[in-house]
Amino acid sequence: MEIDGDEWAVEFGFKGCGIASRDDPSFRLDEVREYLVYVYPNAYSSWSDAKKEARKRAYFRISPRWPDIETIEGARSMSNPCDIEGYDIEMEGANWDFEQYPHVLQRALASLADKQGFRFNSPTTIHPKDFDPEATHPTSNIVDAELLVRVVDGKTGKVIAYDGIIHRISLLLSGDREGYAKTVRDDRECPGYYHTATIGSMRASELIGGHRLAKEIKHYHVQSPDAVEGTPLENPKICVSFQNSVHNETLYWDDLDQLERELDETLLNVLEWSDIPTRPDSQFYVADDYFEVEGSSRWRKLLRNRLPMIKEKQDAQVFGIASQMNETDAEIVDTLLTDGGTMSPKDLARAISVSIDTVYRALKRLGPLVEHTYGELQIASKYIAQEMVGYIDSIKDSIHEGLEGALDALFRAETYGERDDPWTRFLDRYGGSIRETEGADPDVLEFGFRPADFREARRLLLEGAARWAEVTGERIRRFGFEFAPVVKLVDGTMYAPKNFADALGKPG
């Protein structure tokens, strides 16, 4: 048959399916079968050969349905949720536009109708009109879909770097045990050979507002990169695919426009955030048999990279909550970090020997650090888990030392060397003053000196933390639990992170 000027082979087959014959006088078949339709380029001898070489192709499994359908003994039950009379069609393929598949099926059946007659309830000819794309049932759904581009090898460093887009998406938006959410980094064959980040439905809107579909962002090369050297296939693909296995709801065929929009917007934004042009550019993109370096006009949402903002927010959550933890809070976080399986509040209460009510009160205090969904607990993101690993021992030590030890350390910092030590000289130089607070709250640290901008303010805080650690002998990260700085800039803007840890970055 011919589609879009190209010749296609159409292969027809059938197999047993376990459906019992219909209890109807007009039904003449002793054995009900499913029918298989394969469409692939005419140059190939089989659909399997076309699949091995990643060629454009389509496959359809056609299974009959009627009200009160039953299966033969030993066969699995057959789904027909709407009790309709019609056909259940499973379709898969590659390199067609999504909306083309129903049309390809109807064209394929029309080409077969001239050569072989069949119908499921009588030995009559094929009726392609039964497979009109406009008659697609509303319950029809989508389980897999992908959009991609092929990018010049060597231009994708910001996608696959350890601190690149794919790794950051997984680190910041995947819970430490969240279902199938994962990251894969495989560089065994070549740099960027196979890198993926998967995010669930809940995280999709955090990456791009208004999105709700679970997705996988992927960068990969062909299976044997050396074998295709010198051809377009030596260049990697960047793609975004729908991930049905971690999606919270059914994605229906009527949602196809939303699917295309979300995949397209995610792919375009990943490219934008990786400094890869979102317009046709032969310096960055490579055409192949199915990907053309051509543009099209469409409305799509391009955003500023939200990942740095998400990281800053999670930093603030870690440092803000960590400084206020009590012993139960620390035990809960430590247990979730070290336990390898899923854990419910009841399991957690038993593990740390406290009541279930105590656990629930602690979870309320821990807020954004620990997620509680469907009776299971997990650290909210892999990044938060990574940061908490660096802090949890220090937090527990601080709790055990108690308030008295913390005040003693502060006293030593303020009186060391009879006001001739690095910390005191720093305070004198920048007009620093310490205002003590009641309870376990950090003391307020204020400055007479006014930095020009936020960057200079952060440098000021970092220098102060280093001078304090030099005098007290404490680890520099501990400074974030002792002081709450307030810095006024030249333009009057106030820079007041919740604690010094916000300005210190990763623990050192």
C-alpha positions as CSV (number, residue, x, y, z in Angstrom):
1,M,0.0,0.0,0.0
2,E,1.0,3.6,-0.4
3,I,1.1,6.3,2.4
4,D,2.5,9.8,1.9
5,G,4.1,8.7,-1.4
6,D,6.0,5.7,0.2
7,E,5.3,2.0,-0.4
8,W,4.6,-0.1,2.7
9,A,4.4,-3.8,3.2
10,V,1.3,-5.1,5.0
11,E,1.5,-8.4,6.8
12,F,-1.5,-10.2,8.2
13,G,-1.6,-13.1,10.8
14,F,-3.7,-14.5,13.6
15,K,-3.4,-16.4,16.8
16,G,-5.5,-18.0,19.5
17,C,-6.6,-15.6,22.3
18,G,-8.6,-17.6,24.8
19,I,-12.0,-16.1,24.0
20,A,-14.9,-18.5,24.1
21,S,-17.2,-18.7,21.1
22,R,-20.2,-16.3,21.3
23,D,-23.5,-17.8,22.5
24,D,-25.4,-16.5,19.5
25,P,-27.1,-18.4,16.6
26,S,-25.4,-16.2,14.0
27,F,-21.9,-16.8,15.3
28,R,-20.2,-19.5,13.1
29,L,-16.6,-19.7,14.5
30,D,-15.6,-22.6,16.6
31,E,-12.3,-20.8,17.6
32,V,-12.1,-17.1,18.2
33,R,-8.8,-15.6,17.2
34,E,-7.0,-12.3,17.5
35,Y,-5.8,-10.8,14.2
36,L,-2.3,-9.2,13.8
37,V,-1.5,-6.5,11.3
38,Y,2.1,-5.4,10.6
39,V,3.0,-2.4,8.5
40,Y,6.7,-1.7,7.6
41,P,8.8,-0.3,4.7
42,N,8.6,-2.3,1.5
43,A,12.4,-2.7,1.4
44,Y,12.4,-5.0,4.4
45,S,11.4,-8.7,4.5
46,S,9.7,-8.6,7.9
47,W,8.4,-6.3,10.6
48,S,11.1,-7.7,12.9
49,D,13.9,-6.7,10.6
50,A,12.5,-3.2,10.3
51,K,12.3,-3.0,14.1
52,K,15.9,-4.2,14.5
53,E,17.0,-1.2,12.4
54,A,14.6,1.2,14.1
55,R,12.7,1.9,11.0
56,K,9.3,3.5,10.7
57,R,6.7,0.8,11.4
58,A,3.3,0.0,13.0
59,Y,1.8,-3.1,14.6
60,F,-1.9,-3.7,15.5
61,R,-3.5,-6.6,17.5
62,I,-7.2,-6.7,16.8
63,S,-9.3,-8.6,19.4
64,P,-13.1,-8.9,19.2
65,R,-15.4,-7.7,22.0
66,W,-19.1,-8.2,22.6
67,P,-21.4,-7.9,25.7
68,D,-20.9,-10.6,28.3
69,I,-17.7,-11.9,26.6
70,E,-16.3,-15.0,28.3
71,T,-13.0,-16.9,28.0
72,I,-12.2,-20.6,27.8
73,E,-11.2,-22.5,30.9
74,G,-7.7,-21.6,32.0
75,A,-7.5,-18.4,30.0
76,R,-7.3,-15.0,31.7
77,S,-10.5,-12.9,31.8
78,M,-11.1,-10.6,28.9
79,S,-11.6,-6.8,29.5
80,N,-14.7,-5.1,28.1
81,P,-15.5,-2.4,30.7
82,C,-18.2,-0.7,28.7
83,D,-19.8,-4.0,27.5
84,I,-19.7,-2.9,23.9
85,E,-19.7,-4.7,20.6
86,G,-16.6,-3.8,18.7
87,Y,-12.8,-4.3,18.7
88,D,-10.1,-3.9,21.2
89,I,-6.9,-2.8,19.3
90,E,-3.4,-2.7,20.7
91,M,-1.2,-0.6,18.6
92,E,2.5,0.3,18.7
93,G,5.1,1.5,16.4
94,A,7.7,4.2,15.7
95,N,8.4,7.4,13.8
96,W,4.7,8.2,12.9
97,D,2.9,11.3,14.1
98,F,0.8,10.1,17.0
99,E,-2.5,10.8,15.3
100,Q,-1.6,8.8,12.2
101,Y,-1.8,5.4,13.8
102,P,-5.6,4.9,13.5
103,H,-5.5,6.0,9.9
104,V,-2.6,3.6,9.1
105,L,-4.7,0.8,10.5
106,Q,-7.7,1.6,8.4
107,R,-5.5,1.9,5.2
108,A,-3.8,-1.4,6.0
109,L,-7.2,-3.2,6.5
110,A,-8.5,-1.6,3.2
111,S,-5.5,-3.0,1.4
112,L,-6.0,-6.5,2.9
113,A,-9.8,-6.5,2.1
114,D,-9.0,-7.0,-1.6
115,K,-7.0,-10.1,-0.9
116,Q,-8.5,-12.0,2.1
117,G,-12.0,-11.9,3.6
118,F,-12.7,-12.2,7.3
119,R,-15.1,-11.0,9.9
120,F,-15.2,-12.1,13.5
121,N,-18.9,-13.1,13.6
122,S,-19.2,-14.5,10.1
123,P,-16.9,-15.5,7.2
124,T,-17.4,-12.2,5.3
125,T,-15.0,-9.6,4.0
126,I,-13.1,-7.0,6.0
127,H,-15.0,-3.8,6.6
128,P,-12.5,-1.0,6.9
129,K,-15.3,1.4,7.8
130,D,-15.6,-0.4,11.1
131,F,-12.2,1.1,12.0
132,D,-13.0,4.7,11.2
133,P,-10.6,6.8,13.4
134,E,-13.6,9.0,14.2
135,A,-15.3,6.0,15.9
136,T,-12.5,5.6,18.5
137,H,-14.1,4.8,21.8
138,P,-13.7,7.4,24.6
139,T,-12.0,4.8,26.9
140,S,-9.1,4.3,24.5
141,N,-5.9,5.2,26.2
142,I,-2.2,5.8,25.7
143,V,0.6,3.9,27.5
144,D,3.7,5.2,25.7
145,A,4.8,8.1,23.5
146,E,8.0,9.9,22.8
147,L,9.3,13.1,21.1
148,L,13.0,13.5,20.2
149,V,15.7,15.5,18.5
150,R,19.2,14.3,17.2
151,V,22.0,16.6,18.4
152,V,25.6,16.9,17.3
153,D,27.8,14.8,19.4
154,G,29.8,17.0,21.8
155,K,27.1,19.7,22.0
156,T,25.1,18.0,24.8
157,G,27.6,18.5,27.7
158,K,25.1,20.5,29.8
159,V,22.5,17.8,29.4
160,I,24.7,14.8,30.6
161,A,27.2,16.5,33.0
162,Y,27.1,15.3,36.6
163,D,25.6,18.7,37.5
164,G,23.7,18.9,34.2
165,I,20.0,19.0,33.5
166,I,19.2,15.3,33.6
167,H,21.0,14.6,36.8
168,R,19.5,17.7,38.5
169,I,16.0,16.8,37.5
170,S,16.3,13.4,39.1
171,L,18.1,14.7,42.2
172,L,15.7,17.6,42.9
173,L,12.4,16.1,41.7
174,S,12.6,12.4,42.6
175,G,11.7,11.2,46.1
176,D,14.3,8.9,47.5
177,R,12.0,6.0,47.2
178,E,9.2,7.3,45.0
179,G,7.9,4.4,43.0
180,Y,9.7,4.0,39.7
181,A,11.4,7.4,39.9
182,K,15.0,7.0,39.1
183,T,18.2,8.2,37.3
184,V,20.5,6.2,35.1
185,R,24.0,7.2,34.1
186,D,25.7,4.7,31.8
187,D,28.9,5.9,30.1
188,R,30.4,2.5,29.4
189,E,30.3,2.7,25.6
190,C,30.9,6.5,25.3
191,P,30.1,9.7,27.2
192,G,26.4,10.1,27.5
193,Y,25.7,6.6,26.2
194,Y,22.5,6.2,28.2
195,H,21.3,8.8,30.8
196,T,17.8,9.1,32.0
197,A,15.7,10.9,34.7
198,T,12.2,9.9,35.5
199,I,9.7,12.0,37.3
200,G,6.2,11.1,38.4
201,S,2.9,13.0,37.9
202,M,3.3,14.8,41.3
203,R,6.6,16.4,40.2
204,A,5.8,17.3,36.6
205,S,4.2,20.6,37.6
206,E,7.2,21.5,39.7
207,L,9.4,21.3,36.6
208,I,6.9,23.1,34.3
209,G,3.8,24.7,35.6
210,G,0.5,23.2,34.4
211,H,2.0,19.9,33.5
212,R,0.6,16.7,35.0
213,L,2.1,13.7,33.0
214,A,4.8,11.5,34.3
215,K,7.8,11.6,32.0
216,E,11.3,10.3,31.3
217,I,14.0,12.7,30.0
218,K,16.6,10.7,28.1
219,H,20.0,11.1,26.3
220,Y,21.3,8.1,24.5
221,H,23.4,6.7,21.7
222,V,22.8,3.7,19.5
223,Q,23.7,0.3,20.9
224,S,27.1,0.1,19.2
225,P,28.3,3.7,18.6
226,D,31.6,2.7,16.9
227,A,29.6,0.8,14.2
228,V,27.9,4.0,13.0
229,E,30.8,6.3,13.0
230,G,30.7,8.8,10.2
231,T,26.9,8.6,9.8
232,P,24.1,10.7,11.4
233,L,23.5,7.9,13.8
234,E,26.8,8.6,15.6
235,N,25.1,11.6,17.2
236,P,23.0,11.2,20.3
237,K,19.3,11.7,20.7
238,I,17.6,13.7,23.4
239,C,14.0,12.7,24.0
240,V,11.1,13.0,26.4
241,S,8.6,10.2,26.8
242,F,5.4,9.6,28.6
243,Q,5.8,7.1,31.5
244,N,2.6,5.3,32.1
245,S,4.1,3.1,34.8
246,V,4.4,6.0,37.2
247,H,1.5,8.1,36.0
248,N,-1.4,8.5,38.6
249,E,-4.3,8.5,36.1
250,T,-5.3,7.0,32.8
251,L,-4.2,9.1,29.8
252,Y,-7.0,8.8,27.2
253,W,-6.8,9.1,23.4
254,D,-8.8,12.3,23.7
255,D,-5.9,13.7,25.7
256,L,-3.5,13.5,22.8
257,D,-3.2,17.2,22.4
258,Q,-2.2,17.6,26.0
259,L,0.3,14.7,25.6
260,E,1.9,16.3,22.6
261,R,2.1,19.7,24.3
262,E,3.7,18.5,27.5
263,L,6.3,16.3,25.7
264,D,7.1,19.2,23.3
265,E,7.3,21.8,26.0
266,T,9.5,19.6,28.2
267,L,11.9,18.8,25.4
268,L,12.1,22.4,24.3
269,N,12.8,23.6,27.8
270,V,15.4,20.9,28.5
271,L,17.2,22.1,25.3
272,E,16.8,25.8,26.3
273,W,18.2,25.2,29.8
274,S,21.1,23.3,28.3
275,D,22.1,26.2,25.9
276,I,20.9,24.2,22.8
277,P,18.9,26.4,20.4
278,T,15.2,25.8,20.1
279,R,15.2,26.9,16.5
280,P,16.7,25.0,13.5
281,D,20.5,25.2,13.6
282,S,22.7,22.9,11.6
283,Q,25.6,23.6,14.0
284,F,23.6,21.8,16.8
285,Y,21.1,19.4,15.1
286,V,21.7,16.5,12.7
287,A,19.0,15.3,10.2
288,D,18.4,11.6,9.8
289,D,15.7,9.5,8.0
290,Y,13.0,10.6,10.4
291,F,14.2,13.8,12.1
292,E,14.4,16.9,9.9
293,V,16.2,20.1,11.0
294,E,13.1,22.2,10.2
295,G,11.0,24.6,12.3
296,S,7.3,24.9,12.7
297,S,5.1,27.6,14.2
298,R,3.2,26.6,17.4
299,W,2.4,28.0,20.8
300,R,4.7,26.5,23.4
301,K,5.7,27.7,26.9
302,L,9.4,28.4,27.4
303,L,10.4,29.1,30.9
304,R,13.5,30.2,32.9
305,N,15.3,27.2,34.3
306,R,13.4,26.5,37.6
307,L,15.9,23.9,38.9
308,P,18.2,26.5,40.6
309,M,15.2,28.0,42.3
310,I,14.0,24.5,43.4
311,K,17.5,23.8,44.8
312,E,17.5,27.0,46.7
313,K,14.1,26.3,48.1
314,Q,15.2,22.8,49.2
315,D,18.4,24.2,50.7
316,A,16.3,26.6,52.8
317,Q,14.0,23.8,53.9
318,V,17.0,21.6,54.9
319,F,18.8,24.3,56.8
320,G,15.7,26.0,58.3
321,I,14.2,22.8,59.6
322,A,17.4,21.1,60.6
323,S,18.4,23.8,63.0
324,Q,15.1,23.3,64.9
325,M,15.1,19.5,65.1
326,N,14.6,17.8,68.4
327,E,15.8,14.3,69.2
328,T,12.7,12.5,67.8
329,D,12.9,14.5,64.6
330,A,16.6,13.6,64.1
331,E,15.9,9.9,64.8
332,I,13.1,9.9,62.2
333,V,15.2,11.5,59.5
334,D,18.2,9.3,60.3
335,T,16.0,6.1,60.1
336,L,14.5,7.1,56.8
337,L,18.0,7.8,55.4
338,T,19.4,4.5,56.5
339,D,16.4,2.2,56.0
340,G,16.5,0.5,52.6
341,G,12.8,-0.3,52.2
342,T,9.4,1.5,52.4
343,M,8.3,2.5,55.9
344,S,4.9,3.4,57.4
345,P,4.4,5.7,60.4
346,K,3.6,2.6,62.5
347,D,6.8,0.9,61.4
348,L,8.8,4.1,62.1
349,A,7.3,4.4,65.6
350,R,8.3,0.8,66.3
351,A,11.8,1.3,64.9
352,I,12.7,4.3,67.1
353,S,10.6,3.2,70.2
354,V,8.1,6.1,70.4
355,S,4.3,6.3,70.1
356,I,2.5,6.7,66.8
357,D,1.2,10.1,68.0
358,T,4.8,11.2,68.6
359,V,5.7,10.3,65.0
360,Y,2.8,12.2,63.6
361,R,3.7,15.3,65.6
362,A,7.3,15.1,64.4
363,L,6.1,14.6,60.8
364,K,4.2,17.9,61.1
365,R,7.3,19.7,62.3
366,L,9.5,18.1,59.6
367,G,7.1,19.4,56.9
368,P,8.7,19.6,53.5
369,L,11.6,17.3,54.4
370,V,9.5,14.2,54.7
371,E,6.6,13.2,52.5
372,H,3.7,11.0,53.8
373,T,1.7,9.5,50.9
374,Y,-0.5,6.4,50.8
375,G,0.7,5.3,54.3
376,E,4.4,5.4,53.3
377,L,7.2,7.8,54.3
378,Q,10.1,9.0,52.3
379,I,12.6,11.9,52.2
380,A,11.0,14.5,49.8
381,S,13.8,14.4,47.2
382,K,17.1,12.7,46.5
383,Y,18.8,16.1,46.9
384,I,17.3,16.6,50.4
385,A,18.4,13.1,51.3
386,Q,21.9,13.8,50.1
387,E,22.2,17.0,52.0
388,M,20.7,15.5,55.2
389,V,23.3,12.7,55.1
390,G,25.9,15.4,55.5
391,Y,24.1,17.1,58.4
392,I,22.4,14.5,60.4
393,D,25.4,13.5,62.6
394,S,26.1,17.1,63.4
395,I,22.5,17.7,64.3
396,K,22.3,14.7,66.6
397,D,25.6,15.8,68.2
398,S,24.3,19.3,68.7
399,I,21.1,18.0,70.3
400,H,23.1,15.8,72.7
401,E,25.4,18.6,73.7
402,G,22.3,20.6,74.6
403,L,21.8,24.3,74.9
404,E,24.5,24.7,77.5
405,G,27.2,23.4,75.3
406,A,26.0,25.7,72.4
407,L,26.1,28.7,74.7
408,D,29.6,27.8,75.9
409,A,30.8,27.6,72.3
410,L,29.3,31.0,71.6
411,F,31.0,32.4,74.7
412,R,34.4,31.1,73.7
413,A,33.9,32.7,70.2
414,E,33.1,36.1,71.7
415,T,35.8,36.2,74.4
416,Y,38.7,34.2,72.8
417,G,42.1,35.9,72.9
418,E,40.8,38.9,74.9
419,R,39.2,40.4,71.8
420,D,42.3,39.9,69.6
421,D,41.2,36.8,67.6
422,P,40.1,36.4,63.9
423,W,36.4,36.3,64.8
424,T,36.5,39.4,66.9
425,R,38.5,41.3,64.3
426,F,36.0,40.3,61.7
427,L,33.1,41.7,63.9
428,D,35.0,44.9,64.5
429,R,35.9,45.4,60.9
430,Y,32.4,45.1,59.6
431,G,30.5,46.5,62.6
432,G,29.1,43.1,63.6
433,S,27.0,42.8,66.7
434,I,25.3,39.7,68.3
435,R,21.8,39.9,69.8
436,E,21.1,36.9,71.9
437,T,17.7,35.2,71.7
438,E,15.8,33.1,74.2
439,G,15.6,29.3,73.9
440,A,17.3,27.3,71.2
441,D,16.7,29.9,68.4
442,P,19.9,31.1,66.7
443,D,21.3,34.5,67.9
444,V,20.8,37.4,65.6
445,L,24.0,38.6,63.8
446,E,23.8,42.2,62.4
447,F,26.3,44.4,60.5
448,G,26.9,48.1,60.2
449,F,28.7,47.5,56.9
450,R,26.5,47.6,53.8
451,P,27.4,45.3,50.9
452,A,26.8,46.4,47.4
453,D,24.7,43.4,46.4
454,F,23.7,39.9,47.4
455,R,26.8,38.3,46.1
456,E,29.0,40.5,48.3
457,A,26.7,39.8,51.3
458,R,27.2,36.1,50.8
459,R,30.9,36.5,50.7
460,L,30.7,38.5,53.9
461,L,28.8,35.7,55.6
462,L,31.2,33.0,54.3
463,E,34.2,34.9,55.7
464,G,32.5,35.3,59.1
465,A,31.7,31.6,59.2
466,A,35.3,30.8,58.4
467,R,36.7,33.1,61.1
468,W,34.3,31.7,63.7
469,A,35.2,28.1,62.9
470,E,38.9,29.1,63.1
471,V,38.4,30.4,66.7
472,T,36.0,27.7,68.1
473,G,37.4,24.7,66.4
474,E,33.9,23.7,65.3
475,R,33.0,22.5,61.8
476,I,32.1,25.4,59.5
477,R,28.6,24.0,58.9
478,R,27.8,24.2,62.6
479,F,27.9,28.0,62.3
480,G,24.5,27.8,60.5
481,F,22.8,26.6,63.6
482,E,24.3,29.3,65.8
483,F,23.4,32.6,64.0
484,A,20.6,34.2,62.0
485,P,22.3,37.0,60.0
486,V,20.7,40.3,58.9
487,V,22.6,42.2,56.3
488,K,21.3,45.5,54.9
489,L,22.5,46.3,51.3
490,V,23.5,49.8,50.1
491,D,20.1,50.1,48.3
492,G,18.3,49.3,51.6
493,T,17.4,45.7,50.6
494,M,17.5,43.3,53.6
495,Y,19.3,40.0,53.1
496,A,18.2,37.8,56.0
497,P,18.5,34.0,55.4
498,K,17.0,31.9,58.1
499,N,20.4,30.8,59.3
500,F,24.0,31.0,58.1
501,A,23.8,27.6,56.5
502,D,21.8,29.2,53.7
503,A,24.9,31.2,52.8
504,L,27.4,28.4,53.2
505,G,26.1,26.1,50.4
506,K,27.0,22.4,50.6
507,P,28.5,21.2,53.9
508,G,32.3,21.3,53.9
